[in-house]
Amino acid sequence: MIDTQAIRSKILDLAMHGQLTEQLPEDGTAEELYQHIQAEKQRLIKEGKIKKEKPLPDIIENESTFDIPDNWKWVRLQEITSNQTLNDGNWVLSDDMVDNGPVKLIQLGSIGDLKYKDKGFKYLTKQRFEELNGKQIYPGYLLINRLVADKMLLCIIPSIEGTLITAVDVCWVAPQKRCYDIKYLMYALSSSSIQKKVKEVGHGVTRFRISKTNLINIPFPFPPLSEQARIVNRIEYLFSILDTIDELQKQYADNLTALKSKLIDAAIQGKFTEQLPEDGTAEELYEQIQEEKQKLIKEGKIKKQKPLPEISDDEIPFDIPDNWKWTRFADILDVRDGTHDTPKYVTDGIPLVTSKNLRNGLIDFESAKLISYEDAKQINNRSRVDDGDILLAMIGTIGNPVLVKKDREFSIKNIALFKPIDSNLLDMSFVLCYLKNEERVMQEKARGGLQPFVSLKILRTSIIPLPPLAEQKRIVQKLDEILPLCEN
């Protein structure tokens, strides 16, 4: 598969170095454009239309991190805008909002990576908008999300009817065709050198953000106006090609995903393996698990749970072989979850793995934050993760199950923990296959809006087909042989 996101990043970097377009003498220089902008700002200050700003220091050599063409110039966003063309959104509280109204609040979630994402609106009355001294914004404005996760996100507002405002954590820039190309600003501020600087000057632990002051004082390359337009055209032409590649790759990936799902469906329905009399029955295996479960309850190693309801015919999604058995997860597994609290983060400690750190069947420890050994010990007293356990994201992107191959100590938050009652009585790789195939079902059962979650009760009472142990192992072996062939 082609990493189109990496190519997009490289295209932006080449554009900001002046290597994507030709520099033409007839374009003039960025210095001339810069002086025009300063003269226009001075005129508006004299007319009382914009506020006078404190003089800024010159951009020093170590602030301009790479070479640019001779007719370009390093500038700050503050230097080419004013308080009338650049500002933050409004401080809008939930109490200010109504179910519907003439004023639409564009939310942070609508600011995608160079694309507007229609996440709907919150609403205000016209009266409340005026009481808040609302700053109206318009289609064509650039929005910059100052709450930074993996990167700082920017987009242009598309054609939207009605009075628009945005939140205080969003910086907006109005188009000024004689001063800059608004799309050029979007691409420039999305380039890797600027994104790196954002991470350096931002602040915050639980909600990392960059202040408006720091944002508008980051230097970036500024070409003559005509070349800005050529750069935008070139970027969008190349991005359109990558969009086509993305669509083709998605169709291919969707086909592969559907094929894999069908194969797993067949496997967990007993269609890939022969049912052998010498395997015994799942009912016998189930009774063994129950005996071991009662033993662990008596020893205080697991908690006694309320009796689970009988499985009704309406719950059963497909037929299984006669020697298999439908069970609930909590019948054959110890199903727990991690902490729901947020301990204090530290610079040296134990990784706290959350739903965001479960990716592609693995735990991403690099992106995990650290907590103290004392906090980790307290969490692990309740929800210690052992080798061979399964983790599953309960919140956000629900699913992403991971079979743990433990090489370090860590704690978990907002993650379901599936522990075998006895690892000699259940193949956890079989359980993992089933959980992967049930992701869509779990997501449909989730509650909540922007941050959906699936409860521990739902996970405990969800059903799973139980084959005899020997057949579980044959199913896993068969899938291990077949699924890699789908990648070729």
C-alpha positions in Angstrom: 0.0 0.0 0.0 1.2 3.5 -0.8 1.6 5.8 2.2 -0.2 8.8 0.6 -0.1 10.8 3.8 3.7 10.7 3.9 3.7 11.9 0.2 1.3 14.8 1.0 3.7 15.8 3.8 6.7 15.7 1.4 4.8 17.8 -1.2 4.1 20.5 1.4 7.7 20.5 2.5 8.9 20.8 -1.1 6.4 23.6 -1.7 7.6 25.6 1.4 11.2 25.2 0.2 10.3 26.7 -3.2 11.0 23.4 -5.0 7.5 22.8 -6.3 7.2 25.9 -8.6 9.4 28.1 -10.7 10.3 31.6 -9.4 9.5 34.1 -12.1 11.0 37.7 -12.3 7.6 39.1 -13.3 6.2 38.0 -9.9 8.2 40.7 -8.1 9.5 40.0 -4.6 7.9 39.0 -1.3 9.6 42.1 0.2 7.6 44.3 -2.1 4.4 42.5 -1.1 5.3 42.8 2.6 5.9 46.5 2.3 2.5 46.9 0.6 0.8 45.1 3.5 2.6 47.3 6.1 1.6 50.5 4.2 -2.0 49.3 4.1 -1.9 48.5 7.8 -0.6 51.9 8.6 -3.3 53.6 6.6 -6.0 51.6 8.5 -4.4 52.5 11.8 -4.5 56.2 11.0 -8.2 55.8 10.0 -8.9 54.1 13.4 -10.1 50.9 11.7 -7.5 48.6 13.3 -5.4 48.8 16.4 -1.7 49.7 16.4 0.5 46.8 17.4 3.8 46.7 19.2 6.8 46.5 16.9 8.1 42.9 16.4 11.8 42.0 16.5 13.4 40.9 13.3 13.3 37.2 12.5 16.7 35.9 13.4 18.7 33.3 11.6 17.9 30.3 13.8 14.1 31.0 13.4 14.3 30.6 9.7 15.0 26.9 9.7 15.8 26.3 6.0 16.8 28.1 2.9 14.1 29.7 0.7 14.3 31.4 -2.8 15.9 34.8 -2.9 12.6 36.6 -3.8 10.8 35.0 -0.8 10.7 36.3 2.7 10.2 34.8 6.2 7.2 36.4 7.9 4.9 36.0 10.9 1.2 35.6 10.6 0.9 38.7 12.9 2.8 40.8 10.4 0.5 40.2 7.5 -2.8 40.4 9.3 -4.6 42.7 11.8 -7.1 42.3 14.6 -9.8 42.6 12.0 -8.5 39.8 9.8 -7.2 37.4 12.5 -8.7 36.5 15.9 -9.9 33.8 18.1 -13.5 32.6 18.2 -15.9 33.3 21.0 -16.0 32.0 24.5 -19.3 30.1 24.3 -20.6 28.0 27.2 -23.1 25.2 27.1 -25.6 27.5 28.9 -25.4 29.9 25.9 -26.7 27.3 23.5 -30.2 26.4 22.3 -31.6 23.5 20.4 -31.9 25.5 17.2 -31.3 29.1 16.3 -30.1 31.5 13.6 -26.4 31.5 14.8 -24.4 28.4 14.1 -21.3 27.5 16.2 -18.7 25.6 14.2 -17.2 23.1 16.5 -13.6 22.0 16.8 -14.5 18.5 15.4 -15.4 20.1 12.1 -11.8 21.2 11.6 -10.2 18.3 9.7 -6.8 17.9 8.2 -7.0 20.5 5.3 -10.7 19.6 5.0 -13.9 20.8 6.6 -15.8 17.9 8.3 -19.5 18.4 8.7 -20.0 17.5 12.3 -23.2 19.6 12.7 -23.6 22.7 14.7 -24.4 24.1 18.1 -26.8 27.0 18.0 -27.3 30.4 19.7 -30.0 33.0 19.6 -29.3 36.3 17.8 -29.7 38.1 21.2 -27.2 35.8 22.9 -24.8 36.3 20.0 -25.0 40.0 20.4 -24.6 39.8 24.2 -21.4 37.8 23.7 -20.2 40.5 21.2 -19.9 37.6 18.8 -17.3 37.7 16.1 -19.0 36.6 12.9 -17.0 34.5 10.5 -17.7 33.7 6.8 -17.2 31.0 4.2 -13.7 31.2 2.8 -12.2 32.0 6.2 -9.3 29.8 7.4 -9.9 28.0 10.7 -7.0 26.8 12.9 -7.6 24.4 15.8 -5.3 25.4 18.6 -6.1 22.3 20.5 -3.4 20.0 19.1 -3.5 16.2 19.2 -1.3 14.5 16.7 -1.0 17.7 14.7 -2.5 21.2 14.4 -5.5 21.0 12.1 -6.6 23.6 9.6 -9.3 24.0 7.0 -11.3 26.5 4.9 -14.9 27.1 5.8 -17.1 25.9 2.8 -20.3 27.5 1.7 -22.6 27.5 4.7 -25.7 29.6 5.1 -26.5 31.6 8.2 -24.5 33.5 10.8 -21.4 31.6 11.8 -19.1 31.8 14.8 -16.5 29.4 16.2 -15.1 28.5 19.6 -12.4 30.3 21.5 -9.8 27.5 20.9 -10.0 28.2 17.2 -8.0 31.0 15.5 -9.6 32.3 12.3 -8.0 34.2 9.4 -10.0 36.2 6.9 -9.1 36.2 3.2 -7.2 39.3 1.9 -6.6 38.7 -1.8 -4.2 41.6 -2.2 -2.1 40.4 0.7 -2.0 36.7 0.7 -3.6 33.6 -0.7 -5.7 32.1 2.1 -5.1 28.6 0.9 -1.4 29.1 0.7 -1.5 30.1 4.4 -3.4 26.9 5.2 -0.8 24.7 3.4 2.2 26.6 4.8 1.0 26.3 8.4 0.3 22.6 7.8 3.9 21.9 6.7 6.1 19.7 8.9 8.5 22.5 10.0 5.6 24.6 11.3 3.9 21.6 12.9 7.2 20.8 14.7 7.4 24.4 16.0 3.8 24.2 17.2 4.8 21.2 19.3 7.8 23.1 20.7 5.9 26.2 21.8 2.6 24.6 22.8 1.8 23.7 26.4 -0.5 21.5 28.4 -0.6 17.8 29.5 -4.2 16.6 29.3 -5.2 19.2 26.6 -2.1 20.3 24.6 -2.7 23.6 22.9 -0.8 26.5 21.3 -1.7 30.1 22.3 -2.8 32.5 19.7 0.2 34.7 20.6 2.7 31.9 20.0 0.9 30.7 16.9 0.9 34.0 15.0 4.5 34.6 15.8 5.9 31.4 14.2 7.9 32.5 11.1 7.0 30.7 7.8 8.1 31.1 4.1 6.2 33.8 2.2 6.5 34.0 -1.6 5.2 36.7 -4.0 1.4 36.6 -4.5 1.5 35.1 -7.9 3.7 32.2 -6.8 1.5 31.6 -3.8 -1.4 30.9 -6.3 0.9 28.6 -8.4 1.9 26.7 -5.3 -1.7 26.2 -4.3 -2.7 25.0 -7.8 0.3 22.6 -7.9 -0.4 21.2 -4.4 -4.1 20.7 -5.2 -3.3 19.0 -8.5 -0.9 16.6 -6.8 -3.3 16.0 -3.9 -6.1 15.2 -6.3 -4.0 12.4 -7.7 -3.3 11.1 -4.2 -7.1 11.3 -3.4 -7.7 9.0 -6.4 -5.0 6.6 -5.1 -6.6 6.7 -1.6 -10.0 5.8 -3.1 -8.6 2.9 -5.1 -6.6 1.6 -2.0 -9.7 1.9 0.1 -11.7 -0.2 -2.3 -9.0 -2.8 -2.3 -8.7 -2.7 1.5 -12.5 -2.9 1.9 -12.5 -5.9 -0.4 -9.7 -7.5 1.6 -11.5 -6.7 4.9 -14.7 -8.2 3.7 -12.9 -11.3 2.5 -11.1 -11.7 5.9 -14.4 -11.2 7.7 -16.1 -13.9 5.7 -13.2 -16.3 6.4 -13.4 -15.6 10.1 -17.2 -15.9 10.0 -16.8 -19.4 8.4 -14.1 -20.4 11.0 -16.1 -19.4 14.1 -19.2 -21.2 12.7 -17.2 -24.4 12.5 -17.1 -24.5 8.7 -13.3 -24.7 8.4 -12.6 -27.6 10.7 -13.8 -31.1 11.2 -15.7 -31.9 14.5 -13.9 -34.9 16.0 -15.5 -37.2 18.6 -12.2 -37.5 20.5 -12.3 -33.7 21.1 -15.2 -34.2 23.6 -17.9 -31.6 23.8 -18.0 -27.9 24.7 -20.4 -28.7 27.5 -17.7 -30.8 29.2 -15.2 -28.0 28.7 -17.7 -25.4 30.0 -18.2 -27.5 33.2 -14.4 -27.7 33.7 -14.2 -23.9 33.4 -17.0 -23.4 35.9 -15.3 -25.7 38.4 -12.1 -23.7 38.1 -14.0 -20.4 38.3 -15.6 -21.5 41.6 -12.2 -22.4 43.0 -10.8 -19.0 42.1 -13.8 -17.3 43.7 -13.3 -19.2 47.0 -9.6 -18.2 46.9 -10.6 -14.6 46.5 -8.8 -14.2 43.2 -11.9 -13.2 41.2 -15.1 -11.7 42.4 -18.4 -13.6 42.4 -20.8 -12.2 39.8 -24.6 -12.1 39.7 -26.0 -15.1 37.7 -26.1 -14.4 34.0 -29.4 -14.7 32.1 -30.0 -17.8 30.0 -29.2 -17.2 26.3 -32.4 -16.9 24.3 -32.9 -18.1 20.7 -33.3 -14.5 19.6 -29.7 -13.7 20.7 -28.1 -16.5 18.6 -26.9 -15.0 15.3 -25.9 -18.3 13.6 -26.0 -22.1 13.9 -23.0 -23.9 15.4 -22.0 -27.6 15.4 -23.8 -29.9 17.9 -20.8 -30.4 20.1 -20.2 -26.6 20.5 -22.0 -24.3 23.1 -23.1 -20.7 23.1 -21.9 -19.0 26.3 -21.6 -15.4 27.6 -18.1 -13.9 27.9 -18.4 -13.6 31.7 -19.2 -17.4 31.8 -15.8 -18.4 30.6 -13.7 -15.4 31.2 -12.9 -12.9 34.0 -14.0 -9.6 32.3 -12.8 -6.5 34.1 -11.9 -2.9 33.1 -9.1 -0.5 34.0 -9.3 2.7 35.9 -11.7 5.4 34.9 -9.8 8.1 36.8 -7.0 10.2 35.3 -3.9 9.9 37.5 -1.3 12.6 37.5 1.2 12.2 34.6 4.9 12.1 35.3 8.1 12.1 33.2 9.4 8.9 34.6 7.1 6.0 35.5 4.8 3.3 34.3 2.9 3.6 30.9 -0.9 4.2 31.2 -2.4 2.4 28.2 -5.7 3.9 27.0 -8.0 3.1 24.1 -5.9 5.5 21.9 -2.8 3.2 22.4 -4.4 0.1 20.9 -3.6 0.0 17.2 -3.5 -2.7 14.6 -3.4 -5.5 17.2 -0.6 -4.0 19.1 0.0 -1.7 22.1 1.6 1.6 21.1 3.7 2.4 24.2 5.5 5.3 22.4 2.3 7.4 22.6 1.3 6.3 26.1 1.7 8.8 28.9 3.4 7.8 32.2 2.1 7.6 35.7 3.8 7.1 39.1 4.7 3.6 40.4 2.3 4.2 43.3 -0.7 5.0 41.1 0.2 2.1 38.8 0.3 -0.3 41.8 -3.1 0.9 42.9 -4.6 0.4 39.4 -2.9 -3.0 39.0 -4.3 -4.3 42.3 -7.7 -4.2 40.6 -6.8 -4.7 37.0 -3.4 -6.3 36.5 -2.7 -7.3 32.9 -0.9 -10.6 32.4 0.6 -12.3 29.4 -2.1 -13.9 27.3 -4.9 -11.5 28.4 -6.9 -9.6 25.8 -7.4 -5.8 25.9 -10.3 -4.1 24.1 -11.0 -0.3 23.7 -14.3 0.5 25.5 -14.4 4.2 24.5 -13.9 6.2 21.3 -12.9 3.8 18.5 -14.4 0.8 20.1 -12.7 -2.6 19.5 -9.1 -2.9 18.4 -8.6 -6.1 20.5 -5.0 -6.9 21.4 -3.7 -10.3 22.7 -1.1 -9.2 25.3 2.5 -10.4 24.9 3.9 -8.8 28.0 7.4 -7.4 27.9 7.0 -4.6 30.5 4.7 -3.4 33.3 1.9 -1.1 32.4 -1.6 0.0 33.6 -4.8 0.5 31.8 -7.6 3.1 31.6 -11.0 2.9 29.9 -10.0 -0.5 28.5 -11.8 -3.9 28.9 -9.6 -6.7 30.2 -10.5 -10.3 29.3 -8.6 -12.8 31.5 -8.8 -16.6 31.0 -10.2 -18.5 34.0 -7.6 -21.1 33.2 -5.3 -20.6 30.2 -5.2 -24.4 29.8 -8.9 -24.6 29.2 -9.4 -21.8 26.6 -7.4 -20.7 23.6 -7.3 -16.9 23.8 -6.3 -16.6 20.2 -9.7 -18.0 19.3 -11.4 -15.5 21.6 -9.3 -12.7 19.8 -10.6 -13.8 16.4 -14.2 -13.7 17.6 -13.7 -10.2 19.2 -12.2 -8.9 16.0 -15.2 -10.1 14.0 -17.6 -8.6 16.6 -16.2 -5.0 16.5 -19.1 -3.7 14.4 -21.7 -5.3 16.7 -20.0 -3.8 19.7 -19.9 -0.4 18.1 -23.6 -0.6 17.4 -24.2 -1.3 21.0 -22.2 1.7 22.1 -23.8 4.7 23.8 -22.8 8.4 23.8 -22.2 11.1 21.1 -18.7 12.5 20.4 -17.1 9.9 22.7 -19.1 6.7 22.4 -18.5 3.9 24.9 -19.5 0.3 25.5 -20.2 -0.7 29.1 -18.6 -3.6 31.0 -22.1 -5.1 31.4 -22.6 -5.3 27.7 -19.2 -7.0 27.2 -19.8 -9.4 30.0 -23.3 -10.5 28.7 -22.3 -10.6 25.0 -22.3 -14.2 23.6 -19.5 -16.2 22.1 -19.6 -19.8 20.5 -17.4 -22.2 22.5 -15.9 -25.2 20.6 -14.0 -28.0 22.4 -10.4 -26.8 23.2 -8.7 -29.0 20.5 -11.0 -27.6 17.8 -10.3 -24.0 19.1 -6.7 -24.6 18.4 -7.4 -26.1 14.9 -9.5 -23.0 14.0 -6.7 -20.6 15.0 -4.1 -22.7 13.1 -6.3 -22.7 10.0 -6.9 -18.9 10.1 -3.1 -18.4 10.6 -2.6 -20.3 7.4 -5.3 -18.6 5.3 -5.5 -14.9 6.4 -1.9 -14.1 5.4 -2.7 -15.2 1.8 -5.2 -12.4 1.6 -2.4 -9.8 1.8 -0.7 -11.1 -1.4 
